[in-house]
Amino acid sequence: MADQLRWRDVLRWTVYAGTARPHWPRPAGLLVLRVAAVLGIGSWAGFIAAVTAITQGRGALIPSVLGIATLVPAVIALWSPLWAWRALVVLILATPPAYENWAPSWGWSWSPGLALAAVLVLYLVGETHDQPVLACVALLSVGAMAPYVHDWRDLVLLAALTSVPLFFGNLVRQRRLAGQQRVAEETRLAVLEERTRIARELHDIVAHHMSVLALRTDSARYRFPGLTDDLKTEFAALTDTAREGMTELRRLLGVLRMDAAPTSPQPDLTRVTELVDRVRALGTDCALDRHGDFDALPAGVGLSLYRIVQEALSNAARHAPGAAIRVELRVEADAVHATVRNGPGEPAGPIGPPGHGLLGMRERVAMLSGKLETGATPDGGFRVAVTIPLEGAVS
């Protein structure tokens, strides 16, 4: 019963309720090519039908009008292939009576122009709709032609010709959807990998703080001889809690850290100078402006900003080779700001598939309740600006 209701809804949606826009390629050249193909095939279909009707010598007005009308589905297909198919069905039903004088010589009750328009419209329907809708379209199309076909073999041929453009259109759609799903999955995995990397890096910072806490609470009884028994008990409990926390962190590290993961100390903003020196060693003009006390920054903030600047410099070198780069770091009372700006560079050669650098930046900035701005500059360069609130980062 549920399947019957579902197919009834699909049929109703196909006949008069539903619509979907075609998927046009992003590159402008391909878009122009697709539009030109639709209009060209539609115009050619109308021309063939009109000329064929006019050459019959009698009763040419109505066939000519119907021939030119084959342009309508082709043009509508630019915006809604399903509505174009509905217009096509109307022409399929209206054309045979007008072409009855010359149908025997052609062998079909429809003009060649209408056949071309049908192939185009059915292909676009297949490219924009699910398979249940395509099944309804195929059945209704064949049903509209069946009364004018007197040989079952011709009906089978028409059914095959109707199904072929639907099939190839749906094949293109499935490949497009698979590509979109693959990109979404790659993005999801990139997010998980970046979060895991962030967690590994921050683990070292948190573990250091927990270790210092355990040492200070454990040594408090010796550093302050006059402590009461209650305070000694409290410090002992704090020491046990800190050590338990360190144990859990080690277990977490065993899950997060890969075998080949580095164990060197994590960098911070004080080491940005090393990044700039590496870029300069490649012959790139790279300037660094620093303002404020970077030693007072929380370790997590310094590490995240270091990674963001590192990724921004890498992107600038990859996408704008030879461009001048300027790095600005400024620590204020309530926030820290980092800006990496590059000018227009030489045309970049093949750089391989796009990475997820900006995605990693967003993850780090979101973790610290900060703000990330990226975009092109008026002179044709690129700018990455990060603001991290120190209060939010600490909390």
MODA-V534828 format. One line per field, one symbol per residue. ss: DSSP state (a for helix, b for strand, c for the rest). psi: psi as a letter, one per 40 degrees, with the letter a starting at -180 (. if undefined). burial: b if it has 16 or more other C-alpha atoms within 10 Angstrom, else e. A space follows every 10 residues. Layout:
ss->???
psi->???
burial->???
This chain:
ss->caaaaaaaaa aaaaaaaccc cccccccaaa aaaaaaaaaa aaaaaaaaaa aaaaccccca aaaaaaaaaa aaaaaacccc aaaaaaaaaa aaaaaaaacc ccaaaacccc caaaaaaaaa aaaaaaaacc aaaaaaaaaa aaaaaacccc caaaaaaaaa aaaaaaaaaa aaaaaaaaaa aaaaaaaaaa aaaaaaaaaa aaaaaaaaaa aaaaaaaaaa aaacccccaa aaaaaaaaaa aaaaaaaaaa aaaaaacccc ccccccccaa aaaaaaaaaa accccbbbbb bcccccccaa aaaaaaaaaa aaaaaaaaac ccccbbbbbb bcccbbbbbb bbcccccccc ccccccaaaa aaaaaaaccc bbbbbbcccc cbbbbbbbba aaaac
psi->dddddddddd dddddediii iihiidhddd dddddddddd dddddddddd ddddedeife ddddddddee ddddddeddg dddddddddd ddddddddfd deddddeiei iddddddddd ddddddeeii dddddddddd dddddddehe hddddddddd dddddddddd dddddddddd dddddddddd dddddddddd dddddddddd dddddddded dddgdeiidd dddddddddd dddddddddd ddddddhide hieiiiiade eddddddddd deehhhihhh hihddeiidd dddddddddd ddddddddeg heiihhhhhh hadeihhhhh hiahaihiah eaiiafdddd dddddddefa hhhiiiidee aihhhhhhhd dddd.
burial->eeeeeeeeeb beebbeeebe bbeeeeeeee eeeeeeebbe bbbbbbbbbb bbbbeeeeeb eebbebbbbb bbbbbbbbeb bbbbbbbbbe bbbebbebbe ebeeeeebbb bbbbbbbbbb bbbbbbbbbe eebbbbbbeb bbeebbebee eeeebeebbe bbbebbbbbb ebbbeeeeee eeeeeeeeeb beebbebbbb bbbbbbbeeb bebbeebbeb beeeeeeeee ebeebbebbe ebbebbeebe eebeebbeee eeeeeebbbe ebeebbeebe eeebebbeeb eeebeebebb bbbbbbbbbb bbbebbbebb bbbbbbbbbb beeebbbbbb bbbbbeeeee eeeeeebbeb bbbbbebbbb ebeeeeeeee bbbbbbbbbb eebee
